[in-house]
Amino acid sequence: MAVKIRLLIALFCCYCANVLAAAPSIGPDVQTLLALKSKATPFADKGAVLLSRLNEIEVTGQRLEKARYYRAIYLTNEEAVSDYSKLVTTFNAYYHDSTIDFARVITANGEVFDMQQDAISETAANSDDYLDDMKRIEFAVPQLKVGNIIEYQFSEVQTKPIIDGEWFSVLGFRYVKFLPQKNWLRIDPMLTSKVTLTVPTDMPLTLKNRNNTLQPEITQQGKTTEYRWEMNNLDAITMQSGMPPVDNMVPAIYVSTMDNWQAIDRWYSHLFDPALAGIGEADSHVKALADSLFAGLTQEQDKVRAVFEYIQKNVRYIGAHVNRGGYQPHTASEVLQNAYGDCKDQTTLIVALLRLGGIEAYPALVNTYNGTQLFDELATLNFNHMITYVASDAGGYWLDTSGTTGAFPGLSAVLADQQTFVVDGKGGELITIPAIQPEDNVATVAIDYRLEGQSLNSTVTMSFAGQVETNLRNYYQFSPEKRGVADQLLSPFVHDNRVTTFSATDPADIATPFVLTGEFKDLLTITDDIQRFHYSLQNAQLLKVFTGFSAMEPPAERYQSLYIQIPITVKIISTYPSPWDDAKLSYQGQAKNFQNRFFEIIHSAETSDNKVVSSATFVLNAQTISVEQYADLYKDITAFQKDSESLYIFERTASDTETPEVLSLEEQIAQARTLLDNGKFAEALAYTEALAEANEENGEVQFLLGIAQGFNGNDALSESAFKRAEALGYQY
């Protein structure tokens, strides 16, 4: 037993030695760090301040890099203490070795507490369905308290090149702390950030600035050249939902030995082409599959769709690339046999099948992170995903089968307008994926009311096209509470009544459009004594279901631009039948149309005494709304929410002895708004004057009177009515 225990201890100590190694610090000494705390005072309200961030990178003649990274973080509130309770660094173990040189805490009085041996571990960096060489070193330090300083340093040594004879990197200056437990991140203020790059003097190097105009200090010493960049007193970048990509805000220097993309095209062609070897042989299973898929098909798009649907249904997205580096795909035959593969594996099989069908197809490298930038004259591997590009006279296809719920062609809207590098073996080509337009991403809501006996029932049917279909198909398929999903999506369009029953097409069947239907029973009982009945819809409910505008921050609380990446069109078609055979449509009040620089909603209706079919079309474009513009958006959304009701009133035909029922105040206000919206200003003035006389204490009525007076040229009376409305507390 003692022997076994000693063996376990020895193994444990060896494991720790791989991720913890003593090394000299490249940062300031303890007394200097303590003195820097006073300079951090202007940033203390941000919770944490980077006193020093130092990166030292050396590139050898073999184009391999050695690097040391130093961080000193001053904690000024309890939230930051919690956020920095675990520290993480990631690396690709196929190409790099990484070690934590030291990690410790410096207290306010200068005491130093080193990280303990049992507070560090190395784990796989990716999710359960991805097995590769990415590793994550996680560690924690003692005495983590407000007022103390975290100080740590780690080193990385590149053991093999990614592309023989070439080197590239993106040099950053900010510290981005990911907070997976919050699904958030923080970018804290920084006193000093320095990057030093040392390369052989004869090594060609191309540099590009992004979000900065820094010029390096260049020093040549013998056979090496040193580049130094420094930034000081960087304020925090405060995160906010819906903000533009962080990459569009943080400064970076792109560096590369490659001033064009030919080397990357050659490199990946040498990895990719062998994966297609033997696909045309008579006994090839890939060829047999292609023959089966293309039997009877003559049109290119039909063949492409057949391949897409086969991969989606039969090849699971699993990444199995341990000891392969992350770039080498499996062969098409292996992917077919395994019935799984990651993005590059699936692309390999797709390209193989399409080429066997006589269709020109190529792998395309792309980055799924918004804000990625590529340069024509500087090549880097700034990619994390692969899709398929199908060259075509019709404009080409972009296929992505990595998502299980994406309908043909499967391309996520987050990739719209993104640059890709298409590997064709002829030098390659940078091609931008077309932008998504609102008409490419459509949700249609059909609301059909009906009378069954005396009960008013309704059916709401949602159908989709584009990214909204993929998102809601995925949401419905993987939600354990499908009734909750149906209520969330459908109920807002029926006055928030709960769905009685619901159904949906099979979300796993990507060949069938996803449709969600809900039945709403016994909404109302229309008894014989009812003489007037009205239908209404608050069209602003679409904001709750399809946008993030239903609960916006007030302008005073918006401090980042609002980034709307994916445009959308929402169509609402409502059918309102007459509740009686002898009824007439006594009032029709369409909601107000809005057209502004941010969005538009247009209403129309086909009306008769038997039925009303009301339509609304809402269009939201992709756009970035500055902080200054946000106040106008907030105002326009608020106005839409206040004036979004469509109202239609049916009345029974009154006999000679019957007295017509008086309209409610709400209905009279709606009638006044309709007269104004339709430009009947003289009639509106007479109507609102009578309405104001009978409702002197109603601010909204006074407001409408002010509008009517203004349109009739009575400016003094208009101003008087507006002041009366304000005095009564009406906000407009």
C-alpha positions in Angstrom: 0.0 0.0 0.0 2.8 2.4 0.9 4.4 1.8 -2.5 1.2 2.7 -4.3 0.7 5.9 -2.3 4.3 7.0 -3.1 3.7 6.3 -6.8 0.5 8.4 -6.8 2.3 11.3 -5.1 5.1 11.1 -7.7 2.6 11.1 -10.6 0.8 14.1 -9.1 4.0 16.1 -8.7 5.0 15.3 -12.3 1.7 16.5 -13.5 2.0 19.8 -11.7 5.5 20.3 -13.0 4.1 20.4 -16.5 2.0 23.4 -15.8 4.0 25.2 -13.1 7.6 26.3 -13.5 9.6 28.8 -11.7 10.9 31.6 -14.0 12.0 35.2 -13.6 9.4 37.9 -13.8 9.4 40.3 -16.7 7.1 42.6 -14.8 7.7 45.3 -12.1 8.9 44.5 -8.6 6.6 44.4 -5.6 7.3 47.9 -4.4 6.7 49.4 -7.9 3.4 47.5 -8.2 2.3 48.9 -4.8 3.2 52.4 -5.9 1.2 52.0 -9.1 -2.0 51.5 -7.1 -2.2 55.3 -6.5 -2.1 55.9 -10.3 -5.1 53.5 -10.6 -7.3 55.7 -8.5 -9.1 57.3 -11.5 -10.2 53.8 -12.6 -11.0 52.3 -9.1 -14.7 52.5 -9.7 -14.4 49.9 -12.5 -13.6 47.1 -10.0 -10.3 46.0 -11.3 -7.3 47.8 -13.0 -4.5 46.2 -15.0 -1.4 47.8 -13.5 0.8 46.1 -16.1 0.3 43.9 -19.1 3.5 42.8 -20.8 3.9 40.5 -23.8 7.4 39.5 -25.0 7.5 37.4 -28.2 10.6 36.1 -29.9 10.5 34.4 -33.4 13.4 32.1 -34.4 14.9 31.6 -37.8 12.7 28.4 -38.1 9.6 30.6 -37.7 8.9 29.2 -34.2 7.9 31.5 -31.4 8.8 31.7 -27.7 6.7 34.0 -25.6 6.2 35.3 -22.0 3.0 37.0 -20.9 2.8 39.0 -17.7 -0.3 40.4 -15.9 -0.7 42.4 -12.7 -4.4 43.1 -11.7 -5.4 45.4 -8.9 -8.8 44.5 -7.4 -11.0 47.3 -6.1 -14.4 45.7 -5.4 -16.0 42.4 -4.4 -17.5 41.7 -7.9 -14.0 41.8 -9.4 -12.8 39.5 -6.6 -15.5 37.0 -7.7 -14.8 37.4 -11.4 -11.1 36.8 -11.0 -11.5 33.8 -8.6 -10.3 31.5 -11.4 -7.7 32.4 -14.0 -7.5 30.6 -17.4 -5.1 30.4 -20.3 -5.6 28.3 -23.4 -3.3 26.9 -26.0 -3.1 24.3 -28.8 -0.9 21.5 -27.4 -0.2 20.1 -30.8 1.8 23.2 -31.7 2.7 24.7 -28.3 3.9 23.9 -24.8 2.5 26.2 -22.1 3.5 26.7 -18.5 2.5 28.9 -15.6 5.8 30.6 -14.5 4.3 31.9 -11.3 1.0 33.1 -9.8 0.6 35.0 -6.6 -1.2 37.7 -4.7 0.5 40.8 -3.2 -1.4 42.3 -0.3 -1.7 46.0 0.6 1.2 45.8 3.0 3.5 43.9 0.5 3.1 40.3 1.7 3.3 37.8 -1.1 1.2 34.6 -1.2 2.1 32.1 -3.9 -0.3 29.8 -5.7 -0.6 26.4 -4.1 0.3 23.2 -6.0 -3.3 21.9 -5.7 -4.8 25.0 -7.2 -3.9 24.4 -10.8 -5.0 21.9 -13.4 -4.9 21.3 -17.2 -8.1 20.3 -18.9 -9.5 20.0 -22.4 -10.6 23.4 -23.7 -13.5 22.4 -25.9 -17.0 21.1 -25.4 -18.2 17.5 -25.0 -18.7 16.9 -28.7 -15.3 18.2 -29.7 -12.1 16.2 -29.0 -8.9 18.0 -30.1 -5.6 19.4 -28.9 -6.9 22.6 -27.4 -6.0 22.7 -23.7 -6.9 25.0 -20.9 -4.8 25.7 -17.8 -7.0 26.8 -14.9 -5.6 28.1 -11.6 -6.5 30.1 -8.6 -4.5 32.2 -6.2 -4.9 32.7 -2.4 -5.7 35.8 -0.4 -8.0 37.2 -3.2 -9.4 40.3 -1.5 -10.3 43.9 -2.3 -7.1 46.0 -2.3 -4.8 43.1 -3.3 -2.9 42.6 -6.5 -3.0 39.4 -8.6 0.3 38.8 -10.4 1.0 36.0 -12.7 3.1 35.1 -15.8 3.0 32.2 -18.2 5.2 31.1 -21.1 4.6 29.4 -24.4 7.0 27.7 -26.7 6.0 26.7 -30.2 7.2 23.2 -31.0 6.2 22.9 -34.6 5.1 25.4 -37.3 1.6 25.6 -38.5 2.7 26.6 -42.0 6.3 25.6 -42.8 8.5 28.7 -43.2 5.8 31.2 -42.2 4.8 33.0 -39.1 1.8 35.2 -38.2 0.0 36.6 -35.2 -2.5 39.2 -34.0 -0.9 41.3 -31.2 -3.4 42.6 -28.7 -3.2 45.3 -26.0 -6.3 44.6 -23.9 -7.0 42.0 -21.2 -10.3 40.3 -22.0 -11.6 38.3 -19.0 -14.2 35.7 -20.0 -16.8 34.9 -17.5 -18.6 31.7 -18.6 -20.6 31.5 -15.4 -22.2 34.8 -16.3 -22.1 34.3 -20.1 -20.3 37.6 -20.1 -16.9 39.2 -20.2 -15.1 42.2 -18.8 -12.4 44.4 -20.3 -10.9 46.4 -17.4 -8.9 49.6 -17.5 -5.2 49.4 -17.9 -2.3 51.6 -16.8 0.4 50.1 -19.2 0.3 47.6 -22.0 3.5 46.8 -23.8 4.2 44.3 -26.6 7.7 43.4 -27.7 8.4 41.4 -30.8 11.9 40.2 -31.7 12.5 38.6 -35.1 15.4 37.7 -37.4 16.4 40.8 -39.3 16.1 39.0 -42.6 12.6 37.8 -41.9 10.1 39.7 -44.1 7.3 41.1 -42.0 4.1 42.9 -42.9 2.2 44.9 -40.3 -1.3 46.3 -40.2 -2.9 48.4 -37.5 -6.5 48.0 -36.4 -8.4 50.4 -34.1 -5.1 52.3 -33.4 -2.4 54.3 -35.1 0.5 53.1 -33.1 3.9 53.0 -34.8 6.5 50.7 -33.3 9.9 51.7 -31.9 12.3 49.6 -33.9 15.8 48.6 -32.8 18.2 46.4 -34.7 20.8 44.4 -32.7 23.0 42.1 -34.8 20.9 39.6 -36.6 17.6 40.5 -34.8 15.2 43.3 -35.0 13.0 44.4 -32.1 9.6 46.0 -32.4 8.1 47.7 -29.3 4.6 49.1 -28.9 3.2 50.7 -25.8 -0.3 52.0 -24.8 -1.0 53.7 -21.5 -4.1 54.7 -19.4 -6.7 52.7 -21.3 -10.2 53.1 -19.8 -12.5 50.1 -19.4 -14.7 48.9 -22.2 -18.0 48.4 -20.4 -20.0 45.6 -21.8 -23.7 46.0 -22.7 -26.1 43.7 -24.4 -26.5 44.3 -28.1 -23.2 46.2 -28.4 -21.0 45.9 -31.6 -18.4 43.2 -31.7 -15.5 43.8 -29.3 -13.0 43.2 -32.1 -14.2 46.4 -33.6 -13.2 48.3 -30.5 -10.0 46.8 -29.1 -6.6 47.8 -30.6 -4.5 45.2 -32.4 -1.5 44.9 -34.6 -1.7 42.2 -37.3 1.7 40.8 -38.3 2.7 38.2 -40.9 5.5 36.9 -43.0 2.9 36.5 -45.8 2.0 39.6 -47.9 -0.5 37.6 -50.0 -2.7 34.5 -49.6 -0.9 32.1 -52.0 1.1 30.4 -49.1 -2.1 29.6 -47.2 -3.8 28.3 -50.4 -0.8 26.0 -51.0 -0.6 24.9 -47.4 -4.3 24.0 -47.1 -4.5 22.4 -50.5 -1.7 20.0 -49.4 -3.8 19.1 -46.4 -7.2 18.9 -48.2 -6.5 17.3 -51.5 -5.2 14.0 -50.1 -8.5 13.7 -48.2 -10.2 13.3 -51.6 -7.9 10.5 -52.8 -9.6 7.5 -54.3 -13.2 8.9 -54.3 -13.6 8.1 -58.0 -12.5 4.5 -57.8 -15.0 1.9 -58.8 -15.2 0.4 -55.3 -15.4 3.7 -53.5 -18.3 4.0 -51.1 -18.2 7.8 -51.7 -18.7 7.3 -55.4 -21.5 4.8 -54.7 -23.2 7.4 -52.5 -22.8 10.1 -55.1 -24.4 7.9 -57.8 -27.3 7.1 -55.5 -27.9 10.8 -54.5 -27.7 12.1 -58.1 -29.8 9.4 -59.8 -32.4 11.2 -61.9 -31.2 14.7 -61.0 -30.1 17.0 -63.7 -30.2 20.5 -62.1 -27.2 21.7 -60.2 -29.2 23.1 -57.3 -31.1 19.8 -56.9 -27.8 18.0 -56.6 -26.4 20.5 -54.1 -29.6 20.2 -52.0 -29.4 16.4 -52.1 -25.9 16.4 -50.7 -26.7 19.0 -48.1 -29.7 17.1 -46.8 -27.8 13.8 -46.8 -25.0 15.3 -44.6 -27.5 16.9 -42.3 -29.4 13.7 -41.7 -26.6 11.2 -41.7 -23.3 12.8 -40.5 -23.3 14.0 -36.9 -21.3 17.0 -35.9 -18.5 15.6 -33.8 -14.9 16.7 -33.8 -12.4 14.0 -33.2 -8.9 15.5 -34.0 -6.6 14.6 -31.1 -3.0 14.7 -32.2 -3.9 16.2 -35.5 -3.4 20.0 -34.9 -6.9 21.1 -35.8 -6.4 21.8 -39.5 -6.0 18.3 -41.1 -9.4 16.9 -42.2 -10.2 13.2 -42.2 -10.6 11.6 -45.6 -14.0 11.7 -47.3 -14.2 7.9 -47.0 -13.4 8.1 -43.2 -16.1 10.7 -42.7 -18.7 8.6 -44.5 -17.7 5.5 -42.6 -17.7 7.2 -39.2 -20.9 9.1 -39.9 -19.5 12.0 -37.9 -17.1 14.8 -38.4 -16.5 18.5 -37.6 -16.8 21.4 -40.1 -13.7 20.5 -42.1 -14.6 16.8 -42.2 -18.1 17.5 -43.4 -16.8 20.0 -46.0 -14.5 17.3 -47.3 -17.3 14.9 -47.9 -19.5 17.6 -49.4 -16.8 18.7 -51.8 -16.0 15.0 -52.7 -19.7 14.3 -53.5 -20.3 17.5 -55.5 -17.1 17.1 -57.6 -18.2 13.5 -58.4 -21.5 15.1 -59.6 -19.6 17.5 -61.9 -20.0 20.5 -59.6 -17.2 22.8 -58.8 -16.9 23.1 -55.0 -14.2 24.3 -52.6 -13.4 24.6 -48.9 -13.8 28.1 -47.5 -12.2 29.3 -44.3 -14.3 31.8 -42.2 -14.5 33.2 -38.7 -17.8 33.0 -36.9 -16.8 35.8 -34.5 -18.3 39.1 -35.6 -15.8 41.8 -36.2 -13.1 39.6 -37.9 -11.0 41.5 -40.4 -8.9 40.2 -43.2 -6.4 42.1 -45.3 -5.6 41.5 -49.0 -1.9 42.2 -48.5 -1.5 40.4 -45.1 -2.4 36.8 -44.6 -3.2 35.1 -41.3 -5.1 32.1 -40.1 -7.7 34.2 -38.4 -10.4 31.6 -38.9 -12.3 29.1 -36.7 -14.7 27.5 -39.1 -15.0 25.9 -42.5 -17.9 25.9 -45.0 -18.3 24.9 -48.6 -18.3 27.3 -51.5 -20.0 26.0 -54.7 -18.9 28.0 -57.7 -21.8 28.7 -60.0 -22.9 31.0 -62.8 -26.0 31.6 -60.7 -23.9 33.3 -58.1 -22.6 30.4 -56.1 -23.8 28.6 -53.0 -22.5 28.7 -49.4 -23.2 25.4 -47.6 -22.8 24.9 -43.9 -24.0 21.6 -42.4 -22.5 22.0 -38.9 -25.8 23.0 -37.5 -28.4 20.3 -37.2 -31.5 22.5 -37.6 -30.4 24.7 -40.5 -32.6 24.4 -43.6 -30.8 24.5 -47.0 -28.2 26.0 -47.5 -27.7 26.0 -43.7 -25.6 29.2 -43.6 -26.1 31.1 -40.4 -27.0 34.8 -40.8 -24.1 35.6 -38.4 -21.8 34.8 -41.3 -23.6 37.3 -43.6 -21.2 39.9 -45.0 -18.2 38.0 -43.6 -15.0 37.6 -45.5 -13.9 34.1 -46.4 -10.8 32.6 -47.9 -11.7 30.0 -50.6 -9.0 27.4 -51.1 -8.9 26.4 -54.8 -5.2 25.4 -55.3 -4.7 28.3 -57.7 -3.7 30.9 -55.1 -7.1 31.1 -53.4 -9.5 34.0 -53.2 -11.0 36.3 -50.6 -14.8 36.3 -51.2 -17.4 38.1 -49.0 -20.6 36.2 -48.2 -23.6 38.2 -49.4 -25.3 40.4 -46.8 -28.7 39.3 -45.5 -31.7 41.5 -46.4 -34.9 41.7 -44.4 -36.8 39.9 -47.1 -34.4 36.9 -46.6 -35.5 36.5 -43.0 -39.2 36.4 -42.6 -41.7 35.4 -39.9 -45.4 35.2 -40.9 -48.1 35.2 -38.2 -51.6 34.2 -39.3 -54.3 34.9 -36.7 -57.6 33.4 -37.7 -60.6 34.1 -35.4 -63.8 32.0 -35.8 -67.2 31.6 -34.1 -68.2 28.1 -33.2 -71.7 28.4 -31.7 -71.4 31.3 -29.2 -67.7 30.6 -28.5 -65.0 32.7 -30.0 -61.9 30.7 -30.9 -58.7 31.4 -32.7 -55.9 29.6 -34.5 -52.5 31.2 -34.7 -50.0 29.8 -37.2 -46.4 30.8 -37.5 -44.3 30.0 -40.5 -40.8 31.1 -41.3 -38.0 31.6 -43.8 -34.3 32.3 -43.2 -32.5 32.6 -39.9 -35.6 33.1 -37.8 -36.7 29.6 -38.9 -33.4 28.1 -37.9 -33.4 29.9 -34.5 -37.0 28.9 -33.6 -36.7 25.4 -35.0 -33.7 24.9 -32.8 -35.4 26.6 -29.8 -38.4 24.4 -30.1 -36.5 21.2 -30.8 -34.2 21.3 -27.9 -36.5 22.9 -25.3 -37.8 20.4 -22.7 -40.8 22.7 -22.2 -42.5 22.8 -25.6 -45.8 24.1 -24.2 -43.9 27.0 -22.7 -42.3 27.7 -26.1 -45.7 27.7 -27.8 -47.1 30.1 -25.2 -44.1 32.4 -25.4 -44.4 32.7 -29.2 -48.1 32.5 -29.9 -49.9 33.9 -26.8 -48.9 37.5 -27.3 -50.9 37.7 -30.5 -54.1 36.6 -28.7 -54.1 39.0 -25.8 -51.7 36.8 -23.8 -54.3 34.0 -23.5 -52.7 30.6 -23.0 -52.6 28.1 -25.8 -55.3 25.4 -25.5 -53.5 22.9 -27.8 -50.5 23.3 -30.1 -48.7 21.4 -32.7 -45.5 21.7 -34.8 -43.9 20.1 -37.8 -41.0 17.8 -37.0 -38.2 20.2 -36.1 -35.6 17.5 -36.9 -36.8 17.2 -40.5 -35.0 20.1 -42.2 -36.5 19.3 -45.6 -39.9 20.3 -44.2 -40.5 24.0 -43.4 -41.0 24.5 -39.6 -44.5 25.6 -38.7 -45.9 26.2 -35.2 -49.7 26.2 -34.7 -51.7 27.0 -31.6 -55.4 26.7 -30.9 -57.1 29.1 -28.5 -60.5 27.9 -27.4 -63.4 29.7 -25.6 -61.8 33.1 -25.6 -65.2 34.8 -25.2 -68.9 33.8 -25.2 -70.9 36.1 -27.5 -74.4 36.0 -25.9 -77.6 37.3 -27.5 -77.7 40.5 -25.5 -74.4 41.8 -27.0 -75.0 44.4 -29.7 -71.5 45.5 -30.4 -68.3 43.5 -30.6 -64.8 44.6 -31.3 -61.6 42.9 -32.3 -58.2 44.4 -31.5 -54.5 43.6 -31.8 -51.6 45.3 -30.2 -49.1 45.0 -33.1 -46.2 46.0 -30.8 -46.4 42.5 -29.4 -44.2 41.5 -32.3 -41.4 43.4 -30.6 -41.6 41.0 -27.7 -41.5 37.9 -29.8 -39.1 38.8 -32.6 -36.8 41.6 -31.3 -35.2 42.8 -28.2 -37.1 46.1 -28.3 -39.9 45.3 -25.8 -37.7 46.1 -22.8 -35.2 48.7 -23.9 -32.9 50.6 -21.5 -33.7 54.3 -21.2 -31.4 56.5 -23.2 -29.6 57.6 -20.1 -28.6 54.0 -19.4 -27.3 53.2 -22.9 -23.6 53.7 -23.2 -22.7 51.5 -26.1 -24.0 51.6 -29.7 -26.7 49.1 -30.5 -25.7 46.5 -33.1 -28.6 44.9 -35.0 -26.8 42.2 -37.0 -29.7 40.2 -38.4 -32.5 42.0 -40.3 -36.0 40.7 -40.2 -39.5 41.1 -41.7 -42.5 40.2 -39.7 -45.9 39.8 -41.4 -49.1 39.7 -39.4 -52.3 38.7 -41.1 -55.4 38.8 -38.9 -58.8 37.5 -40.0 -61.9 38.8 -38.1 -65.2 37.4 -39.1 -68.5 39.2 -38.4 -70.1 37.7 -35.2 -73.6 38.0 -36.6 -75.3 37.6 -40.0 -77.1 40.9 -39.6 -74.0 42.9 -38.6 -72.3 45.8 -40.1 -68.7 47.0 -39.7 -69.3 50.3 -37.8 -65.7 51.2 -37.1 -62.3 50.4 -38.6 -59.2 51.7 -37.0 -56.0 50.6 -38.4 -52.9 51.1 -36.2 -50.7 54.0 -37.1 -48.0 53.5 -39.8 -44.5 54.2 -38.8 -41.6 54.9 -41.2 -38.3 56.1 -39.8 -34.6 55.5 -40.3 -34.7 52.5 -37.9 -37.7 50.5 -38.8 -41.1 50.6 -40.5 -44.5 49.1 -40.0 -47.2 49.5 -42.6 -50.9 48.5 -42.1 -53.6 47.7 -44.6 -57.0 46.0 -44.5 -59.7 44.5 -46.7 -63.0 45.2 -45.0 -66.7 44.3 -45.5 -69.7 43.8 -43.2 -68.9 40.0 -43.2 -65.1 40.0 -42.5 -62.0 42.0 -42.0 -58.6 40.8 -43.1 -56.0 43.1 -41.5 -52.3 43.0 -42.5 -49.2 44.5 -40.9 -45.6 44.3 -42.3 -42.8 45.2 -39.9 -39.3 45.7 -41.4 -36.1 46.0 -39.4 -32.8 46.5 -41.2 -29.3 45.4 -40.1 -27.7 48.5 -38.7 -25.5 50.0 -35.9 -27.3 52.7 -33.9 -24.9 55.1 -32.2 -25.4 56.2 -28.6 -26.5 59.6 -29.9 -29.1 58.0 -32.2 -30.4 55.6 -29.6 -32.6 58.3 -28.0 -34.4 58.7 -31.3 -34.9 54.9 -31.6 -36.2 54.7 -28.0 -38.7 57.5 -28.8 -39.8 55.9 -32.1 -40.3 52.5 -30.4 -42.2 54.1 -27.5 -44.4 55.9 -30.0 -45.1 52.6 -31.9 -45.9 50.8 -28.6 -48.4 53.5 -27.7 -50.1 53.6 -31.1 -49.9 50.0 -32.2 -53.6 48.9 -31.7 -55.7 47.9 -34.7 -59.4 48.1 -33.7 -62.4 46.9 -35.7 -66.0 47.1 -34.4 -69.0 45.1 -35.6 -72.6 46.2 -34.7 -75.8 44.4 -35.1 -78.1 46.2 -37.4 -80.3 48.4 -35.1 -84.1 48.2 -35.5 -86.3 51.4 -35.5 -87.0 50.9 -31.9 -83.5 50.3 -30.8 -81.2 53.0 -29.5 -77.6 52.6 -30.9 -75.1 51.9 -28.2 -72.8 54.8 -27.4 -69.1 54.3 -28.2 -66.8 54.0 -25.2 -64.2 56.7 -24.6 -61.5 54.4 -25.8 -63.4 53.8 -29.0 -64.0 57.5 -29.5 -60.3 58.3 -29.0 -59.4 55.6 -31.6 -61.9 57.2 -34.0 -60.3 60.6 -33.5 -56.9 59.1 -34.2 -58.2 57.4 -37.4 -59.6 60.7 -38.7 -56.2 62.4 -38.1 -54.2 59.5 -39.6 -56.5 59.6 -42.7 -55.9 63.4 -43.1 -59.5 64.3 -42.4 -58.4 67.3 -40.4 -61.6 69.4 -40.5 -63.7 66.5 -39.5 -61.2 65.5 -36.8 -61.3 69.0 -35.3 -65.1 69.0 -35.0 -65.0 65.5 -33.5 -62.2 66.2 -31.0 -63.8 69.5 -29.9 -67.0 67.7 -29.0 -65.0 64.9 -27.4 -63.0 67.5 -25.3 -66.1 69.3 -24.2 -67.5 66.0 -22.8 -64.1 64.9 -21.3 -62.4 68.0 -20.0 -60.1 66.1 -17.6 -58.7 63.6 -20.1 -55.2 64.5 -21.2 -55.1 62.2 -24.3 -58.2 63.9 -25.6 -56.7 67.3 -25.1 -53.5 66.2 -26.9 -55.6 65.0 -29.9 -57.4 68.3 -29.9 -54.1 70.1 -30.0 -53.0 68.0 -33.0 -56.4 68.8 -34.8 -56.1 72.5 -34.0 -52.6 72.6 -35.4 -53.5 70.9 -38.7 -56.3 73.4 -39.1 -53.9 76.3 -38.6 -55.0 77.3 -35.1 -51.6 77.5 -33.6 -52.5 79.4 -30.4 -55.4 77.0 -29.7 -53.1 74.0 -30.5 -50.5 75.2 -28.0 -53.2 75.8 -25.3 -54.5 72.2 -25.8 -51.0 70.7 -25.5 -50.3 72.6 -22.3 -53.7 71.4 -20.9 -52.7 67.8 -21.8 -49.3 68.2 -20.0 -51.1 69.7 -17.0 -53.3 66.6 -16.9 -50.2 64.4 -16.8 -50.3 63.1 -20.4 -46.9 62.1 -21.7 -46.1 62.5 -25.4 
